[in-house]
């Protein structure tokens, strides 16, 4: 077992050891199904898929649990704002139940198109209300709660380790400033476990509870459902880096207060996908969906390949030019796989191919260093001494982690690949034409150079620009 992972809880890279031999319990914060997932969300799920594939390569059986938040997630990071489900229901004139069903299906359709493995268990919050009530009752019996204004709060003063992972002891003033004043709270960082007195009338999703008819605070579901399916202590909890200061901090507090045990051994967080305007955000309306990219002519695998270009713990800037480069690289790889597959398949690897595959795996096991692993992939592709049969075998082994569906292209017809390449070339030609019209000659020259590298020669004629593959 060779996997090393950066553990947010310790801020160090650690050798991974599972609680149970050859088995891993992994919980991933899932979608809030009030709108389509944006490509920033999907970057997180791609990194979690890479982690799962890497652990499977390392010989583990993975119990991958993901929640579906279909109730109680507010528009603010804390207890402020409106229920996103209710807000979406009002805007789209659909019931909250129909909203949840529609966007749940849309989310898993996106993950399927990105070749993200389906969780072992995908659990809806609305199916686990009793588990959440039981957890609040448990906390109440241990003295960690108080009731004020009709709502049940977690009292962070009773939990000395509150905020340890998020380093809130160093950021206390900043964290407090982000939370709107709630006169019912003893401390600004106390959080709601159960709402019975929502500030919004006619709340659509409510359930009976010992504290009155109401609904759960959105931090509660992850604790209740993860412990139901993975036990009171499990191996890995994943999510976006934005969850650290509030959501994951509150999950830890309520879980460990209830059980008296360490809840999670390894916390793995992915960084943001950024746009020119900053972090992608559904609540602010600044986001791009996977379908947007598909409508623009990209294959979902182009976006997956783009995400492989950056380490999961590094911010990644989204630009169409970068996505174009990823598409070109992926299509080049696809073309090479088609070429290599025409030779005699190999059942074993020679010294060089075996070394490059080992380098690839070592990079993967070193905290998912995908960019470094890709260097080994391209070294296999470009090698003059590795046979085509060995190349195919090594590339397909690597793709078990990368998840680019390279084996499936062998079932496609050559003309489909050629049409894809032709469409991409024409897209670049059109971009060059627009650059020339805008008198951006540097950009026009840059695009010409890209095409030349692909063996495409441009000719500017009175009838327009034409291209030829040489």
N, C-alpha and C positions, 0 to 999 in steps of 0.2 A: 504494500500500500504506500503510494508515493505522493499523494495529493497534498499540496500546500495551499492554504487559503488565507486571505487577509481578513482577520476577525475585527470588526468594528469595535467590539467590546473591549479589546485589548490594544487596538491600533497597531497590531503586529501581524506579520505573516506567520502562520502556525502550521505545523504538520497535522493533517486531519486524522482524527481517531474517532470512529463511530462508537456509540454506546453499545450497540449489539454487533457482533462480528458479521461482516459482509452485508449488513443492512443499514440503511440510512433513512431517518425520518426527516423530511424536508417540507417546511411550510412556506408558501409564497403568498404575499398579499395580492389578491386578485382584483378584478375590475369593479368599479362602481358603475352599475349599468343604467345610467341615465342619459348617456350619449355614446357616440362611437368612440372607441379607443383612438387616441392620436398616435402618431409614429414615435413620439417620445415615450409614451407608455409602452409601446410595442418593443422599443429597444430594451427595456427592462426584462420583458418576457423572453426575448431572444437570449439575453445573457443568462437567465435562469435555465433556459433550455440547454445552453452550452454547458452549464455546471452539471445539470442532470446527466447529459451524455458523457461528460468527462468522468463522473463518479461511476457510471455504468461501465465505462472502459476500464476503470480501476478495480472492477470486480464486484461492485456493490449492487444489491437489489434496492431500488428506491421506492419508498412510499411517499409520493409527491402529493401534498394536499394544497389546494387553492380555494380560497373563499370567493364567493360572488356576493358583493355588497348590493343588496336590493332593498335596503331600508336604512335610514338613520345616519347617512353620511352628509354632514353639513357643508355649506359652501365655504366656511372658515376652517382653519387648521385645528382650532380648539372646539369650544362649544358654541361658537358664534355662527351666525348665518342661518340660511334656510335649508331645509332638507332638499338635497339635490333631486331626489326622485319626485317630490311634490312640485318643485319648480319646473322640472321638465314636463311633468304631466299637465300642468297648467298651460305651458307654452305650446305644447303639441296637441292639446285637446284629446289626450288619451288617458285611460286609467293608469294608475301607478303600476298595476300588475301587468298590463299590456306593455307599458314602457320597459319594465324589467325584462319581460320575456323577449321582446324585440331586440334589445341591445345585448342581452346575454347571447342570443344566437349570432348576432353580428360580430361580437367579440371572438367567439370560437371559430367563426368562419374566417376571420382575419388570421388567427393563430394557425389554422389549418393551411391557409395559403402560404404562410411563412415557414411551414414545416416544423412548427413548434409542437413537441409531443404533448398529448392531452394528459392532464393530471391523473394520477391514480384515483384521486377523489376530488371532485369539484362540488363544494358544498355551499348552498344558498343560506344567507343569514336568516331569511324568513322561515326556513325549515328547522331552525335551531334556537327558537326563542326560549324554549323551556331550559335548555342548557345555559343560556345567558341569565335567566332568572335564578337558576340554581347557583351560579357563580356569584351573583350579587348577594344572595342570601348567605352564602358562605363567608363573604367579606363582611357582611353586616354582623354575623355571629362572632367574628373575630375582632370587631371594634374598629374597622377601617373606614366606616362610612358615617355619613350624617344626612339627615333629610332637612331640606330648607326650600321654601317656596313650592312645595309639592314634588321636588326632584330629589333623587338620591345621588349624593356626591361621594367620590373617593377623597379621603383626607390625606394629602401627601405628607403632612407633618407626622403621621403615624408610621411612615415608611422611610427610614433614614437614608436608604440607598437610592431614593428617587433622583432620576436624572444622571446617574453615574455614567451610563454608556454615552449619553449625549453631552457629557462634560458641562451640565447645566450649572454646576457650582462655579464655573468660570464665566458663564454666560447668563447669569440669573436675571440681570436687568434687561438684557435684550429679549429674553424669552418672555418676561412679564409684560414687556411693551407690546408684544404681538397679540396679546389676548385681551379682548374687550372686557370691560368691567362688568361683572355679574355680582349684584349686591347680595346674592344668596351664598356666594363662596366665602369661606374663611380665608383662603389663599388664592391669588390669581391663577395658580397652576392646578388647583383642585379641578377635577373633571367629572362630568355627569356619567353615571352608570345607568340610570333609568330616568327617563322624562315622563312625568305625569302632567306637568303644567307647561306645555309648549307655548312659546310666544306667538305661534301661528294657530289660528282657529281652524277647526274642522280638519285636523291632522288625519290623513287618509289611512295610514297603516298604524293601528293600535292593537294592543293585546291586554288581557287581564293579567294582573300581577298582585303580589302582596302589598304593593304600595299604591295600587290604583291602576286604572286603565291608562296605558301609555306605550312607550316604545324605547328600545335600548339606545344607549350612547354608542357611537360608531366604533369606539376602541374595543368595546366588549366582545364583539363577535369573533375576532381573531383569537383571543385567549380561550373562549369557550369551545370553539370548533377545533382548534389545533390540539387542545388537551383531550378532546373526545376521540380524535382519530390517531394521535401520535403519543399520548401519554403526558404526564405532568412535567417530564423533562425529555427533550428531544434534541436532535443533532443540529439542524440548520434552520434559520429563519432568514428569508430573503425579502428584498423590497427596494424601492428607490431611496436615494439618499435623503430626499425631502421628508421621509417618514421618521427620521431619527429623533428630532427634538421634541415632537409631540406624540404622534401615534405610537411609535415603538417604545418610547419612554413610558407612556401610560399603559401599554400592554404588559411591559415587564413589571411595573408596580402592582397592577391588579392580579397578575398571575402568581408572582412570587409571594405576595401578601396572602393569597388564598391557600397556597400549598406549603409555604415555608421552605421551598426548594428552589434551586437554580432552575430556571425555565428553559433556556436555550443555551447550547454550548458555543455555537458559531453564528455570528450575525454577519451576513454578506449583503452589501449594498452597492447598487449601480448608480453611476453618475448621470447627470442630465444630458439630454440632447438639446442643443441650443439653436435658436434662430438668430437672425440679425437683431431682432427686437428683444432677445433674452430667452428665458425658459419658456418652453411650449406649455400652454395652459388652456384647458377647456373652459374653465370658469371665466377667463378673460376673452375668450373667443379667438385666441391666437394659436390655432393648431391646424395640422394637416393630417388627414386620415390616409390609410393605406389605399383606399379606393381612389382618393385624389391622385395618387401616384399611378395607379393602374389606368385611370382615365387619361393620364398624360402619356401613356404608352410604355410605362415601365412594368417589368415583371416583378411580382413580390420578392422573388429571389434576388433581384437587383438591390432591394432595400436590405435584405438580410446580409448580402455581401458587403454593402456599405457599412453596416454595423460592425462587421468583422475587422474593419480597418482601424478601430480604436479600442483600447483596453477598456473593459467595463468600468474601471474605477477612474477613468479620465473623461472629462467633458468632451463631447463630440459636436462639432459645428455642422449643422445641416445646410448645404448649399446644393442647388441643382447641378452645378459644375462637378461637385464631388460625387453626386449620385450618378452623373453621366460617366465619370471615370470608373466607378464601381461597375456600372453596366458593361462598359467596354472590356474591363478586366474579366468579368464573369463570362461574357460571350467568347472571349479569347480562350478561356479555360474550357468552355463547352466545346469549342471547335477542336482544341487539342485532344480532348477526351474522345471525340468522334474519330479523329485520326489514329490515335493509339489503339483504339478498339478493333481496328481492321487487321492487326497483327495477331499472332498466336498468343492466347492468354497464358500467363505464367502462374504456376502453383506455388512458387517460392520467390524470395527476394535475394538478389546478390548483395555483396558487401556494401556498395554505395547506397543502393535503395534502402537497405535495412538501416544503415546509419542515419539517413535523412528521415526515415519514419521514426526512429528513436529520438532524433532531435525534435521532431514535431511533437511527439508525446511528452517529452520532457518540458517543452514550452507550455503545453496544455496543463500539465500537472503543477507548473509553477504559477499558481494563482490565475489560471486561464489566460496566459499570455498569447492570445490569438494572433496579433500582428507578427510576433516572432515565429509562431507556428506556420503562418502563411509563407514566410520566407523559405521554409523547408519545402512547402508544397511547390512553389515556383522553381526551386532548385531541381526538384524531380522533373518538372515539366520541361525545363531547358537543358537538362543533362544530355551530353552527346554519347555517354557511355552506358546509360541504363537502357535496356531494351524496352520497346513499346509495351510488351506484355507485363514487365515488371512495373512500368510506370502506371498502368491501369490498376494493377493490384494495390500499389502503394497509395495512389490517389483515392481509391475507393475506401481504403482503410482510414485515411485522413477525413474523408467526408462523413464517416460515422459520427465525427464530432462536429464538423462544420455544418452539416445538415443542408447542403445545397442540392440534394436530390440528383447527383451526377449520374448515378446508375440508371435512373429513369430515362435519361436522354437517349440511351442506346435504343430505346423502343420508338423514338421519334424518327420521322423521315428527314433525310438530309435537307430537303427543300425548305422545311420548317425552320431549321437553324439558319439557312441561307437567307430566308425572308426576314428573319429577325435581324441579321447582320445588315441587310440592305436597308431596313427601316432605320436602324441606328445611324448608319452612314448618312442617309438622307436628312435625318434630324440634325446632324452636325453641319451638313451643307447648308441647310436652311438657317441655322444659327449664324453661320459665317456671312450669309447674304444680308441678314439683319444687321450684323456688326458693320458691314461695309456701308450700308445705307445710313447708319448712325455715325459714319466716319470714324469708327473705332477700329483703326487699321491694326493696332497691336493685337486686339482680340481676334480679328480675322486671320492674322498670321499665325496666332497660337492654334486656332482650330485647324488651319491648313497643315501645321506641323503634326498635330494629333492624327489627322487622316493619313499623312505620309507614313507615319509609323505603322499604320495598319495596311500599308500597301495600296492606298487610294490616291490617285492623281486627279486633280481638279483642272478643268479647262473652262475659262470664262469666255463665252461666245456671245455674239449679238442676241442670240435667242435665250441666253441665260447661262447659269453655271451647270456643267455636266460633270459627272465623275466616272472614273474607270478603275476597276480593281486590277492590279498588275502583279 
